[in-house]
């Protein structure tokens, strides 16, 4: 957490603005403060403060779980990891309790990187290509065809859930949306990827795209004290619904551990073997 839909929602809100805050597009960075130096992954924190000052925000987008800020000279990448959030608030106000980095913006606004567990990181780079080189395709990439997806699965002997969580295989999936997609596709999380046939692979890719689109449409899921922007948690099929009825067959949802990750499934709809 946050996963692709939550990061996409944050990027969209910053790019487009909403009823509470304006768009950051066109705003200029007038200053920066780093309150925990390890927040800045590259360059060092002092260089970051110097280099980011004076740059204009020209674009806000997402790659995998990274927020991508296109600045007038560089790219600022933010990975929220377990507990990060970006909060735009009026200059001088205290809008969060664990701010590790702050950008002062013109027009009397500031952008705070709230990061309670300190896992999140920020990069300021001339070109993000090297940082993104190990990432797999985006789930919505039109070049990710059902045939290509099946071929990629067929080459992997790994269990399907850990594989979908591998950002080098497909970018942006996390625990929530992987459990939801596997349930929708009726695939057991322990199934080996190379055991899926073309029909199952087609359904899995369709299910991944469907649950991600649903998550984005509902502004992501708010399930803990970190991200509170959406309501997709009210529409979960299995995630964190242990003991509740499966929406398709009514069998109680079970929780198992796969690759050290809590995993939710319907034992009737998602049989192994």
N, C-alpha and C positions, 0 to 999 in steps of 0.2 A: 504494500500500500504506500502511496498511490500507484495505480496501474494505468494502462493506456487511456481508458475513458476519463479518469480523473485528471491526468496530465493534459489531455486534449481539452478538457473543460477549462482548466486554468489558463492554457494558452489562448483559447477563444475569448475568455473574459478579459484577459489583458489586452488582446488585440482589438476587440470590438467594444469593450466597456459594457456596462450594464446600468441598471437604475441607481446603483449606489456610487459607482466610480466611473471615471472616464476611460477611454482608450489610452494606452501608453504610446501609441503610434505618434511619432513626431516629437515626443518629449526628449529633452536633452539631459544627460547626466551632469549635474553640477558638482557632485562630490560623492565620495563613497567612504564607508566605515566598515572595518572588519573587526568583529568583537571576539571571534575565535579563529585564529590564524589558519588552522587546518581545514577550515571551510573552503579555502581557495586551493584547489588542486594544482592549478597552473595559470599564470606564473606564481611567484611568491606573493604574499599578501600586499607587501609594500608596492611592488611593481603593478599589481592589479589596481590599487587605488589610484596610482598615477596614470596608468594607461586608459582606464575606463572613463576618467573625467573628461568632459567635453564632447563625448560621443552621443550621437542621436540614435534613438531606437527607430529602426526602419521596418522591422518585421518581427513577429513572434509566431513561432510554429513549434512542431513536435517531431522528434525522431526517436522511435522506440519509447522509452520512458524519460527521455531528455527533453527539457524545454530549450528551445533554440531562439536566442535573441540575435537578430541581424542588426548590428550596429553600423555606424557610418564608416568605421575602419576595421572592426574585428567582429568576431562572433562570441557571444557569452552563452555558455552551455550550463544548465542547472539540472542536476540529478537529485530528486527529492528523497530517494532511498526510502527508509522505513517511516520517517516522521516529518518530512519536510513539507513546507507550503510557502507560496509566494503571496504576499499580501500588499495590495496597494492601498495606502491610507494618507490622509492629509499630513502635510509636513509638520513635524514637531509632536505628533501624537504617538502614544504608546498603544499599538494595535495588537501586540502579541507579547508573550512572556519569555520567549526563548529566541530572540533575534540574534543570529550569528553574523549576518552581513546586511548592510543597508545601502541602497542607492538613493541619494538625494536627487530629485528630479525638478526641473523647472515647472512652472504653473502651480507651485505650492503643493507638490505631492512627493511621497517617498515610497520606495519599493523595499519591503522587508522580507528577508529570507528567514522564516521561522523554522527552527530545526532542533526540537527538543532532545532527540537522541544523538545528535551530532554526526549522523552517518551521511547526510547530504553533502554534495560537493559542487563547486563552481569552477568553471574553466573560462579563460579569456584567450582565444586563439585566433590567429589570422585565417586558418582554414580548419574546419572540424573533421576533414576527411579521415585523418589518421585515427582520431578517437572513435569514429563510426565504422572503421574498416572491419571490425570483427562482428558487426551486427548482421543478423539475417534479414530477409525481406520483411517489409511491412505487411501485416495481414490484409490490407486493402490494396496492395500493389497489384495493378492489372496484369503485370507479368507473372504473378504467382497464379498460375493456372491449375485447375484440378489435376491435370495430367502431370504437371511438374511437381505438385505437392505430393502426389502418390509416389512418384519416382524418388523424391527425397526421403519419404517415409520408408520406402523399400530398402534403402541403403543403410538404415539404422536398426540396430538390434536392441536399442534401449527401450525401456518402458515408456509408454506414450506420455504420461504426465510429466516426468522429469524432462523429457525431450521438448515438450511444448513450453516449459519454463526456461529452457535454454535460449538466451537471447541471440545466440549465434545461429540457431535454427530458424526461429521466427521471432521478430522483435515486438516487444510490448506486452506479451502475455504475462499474467501473474496468477497467484493462487486462486483468486476469486473467479476470474473469467475462464480459467482452464477447467475448474470443476464444473462450472455452468455449461461450457461447451461440450465437455465429454458426456455429461448427463443428457444434453439435448441430442447428441449424436448416438446415444445408447452404447457407449464404449467404456469398458472398465479401465480405470486409470493404470492398472498393472499390465495391460495388454502390451505386447511388444510391437513396436512401430512396424517392423517388417512382416508382421502377421496380418496386417489390415489389407483388405482387398480394395480395388478401385472404387467400388460403391461406398464402402465405409470411409475411405479417404475423401471422396466427394462430399459426403454428408458432414464429415468433421470440419472441413474447410468452410462449408456453408454455415455450420453451427458457430464456429469461431467468429465469423463475420457478423452473424446475427446477434450474438450476445454482446459483442463489442459495440455494434450500432445501437442496440437497446441501451447499453450503459451510457454511451455518449448522449443519446437523446434525453436521458434522465439525469444528465450532469454527473454521472458517476454514482458511486455508492458511499454513503456515510455510515461507517460501522464502528468507529472508534473516536477517540478524542483528537485525532489529527486532522483529517479531512472531513468537513461538514457541509459540502456543497451540493450534494445530490440526494436522490431518493430511490436509486436502483435497488437498494437493500430491501425495499418493500416488495420486490418482484423476483427475488432469488428463487431458483428451483430447488437447489440442494445446499448451497453454501451456508454454513452455520445453521442448518435446519435439522440437526440430529434429532431423530425420534419423531419428526413431523412427517406427514404423509407425502409421498412422491406425487407431484402434480399430475402424473400420467396414470399410475396404477394404484396409488394409495398405500404402497408398502412403506414402512417407516424408513426414513433416510438414515444411513449409517455413516460413521466417521472412522476412517482408518488412517494410518500413517504411511506415506509413500515418499521415499527420499527425504525423510525427516520433516516432511510437511504434512500438516493436518489436511485430510482429503475427505470430501463428502460425496456420497454416491447413493444411488438406489440399487440395492442388491438384486432386485427382480429385473429391472430394465437394463442394468449394466452387468451382465454376467461375464465371467472370465473363462476364456477357452471357447 
